[in-house]
Amino acid sequence: MLAASAAPAAEPLPGPIRAEVLRIIDGDTFQARLRVWLDTEVTVLVRVRRLDTDELHGPCRPRALSARDALTRLLPGWVTLTDIAHDKYGGRVDATVTLPDGTDLAAAMAGWGKACR
């Protein structure tokens, strides 16, 4: 009988993977559809790497709403994801997000980092 072994930890995907932006969740997270293989698409929540905005259900709600609005204005219909990995809480992925013009989304949102701790 073979001994059971733990599955190896998933290595981050280098990308690039083109992602269709479906909806904005908050100032640092959006839902996207990715085509990962022939006729295979997945829908995931993407947390923007190097960006941490105030929470919608926290003490800085007005600022959190403004960050979400700023992300909505910046995100076009499609973006490119690289360095894709599981986020620390599960249920979503962390990724570096690049806009079609080559701009790093986290850099474009730099002024929206958390104000409340």
Summary of the structure (lengths in Angstrom):
residues: 117
radius of gyration: 15.9
end to end distance: 52.4
largest distance: 59.4
contacts: 315
relative contact order: 0.24
helix: 18%
strand: 38%
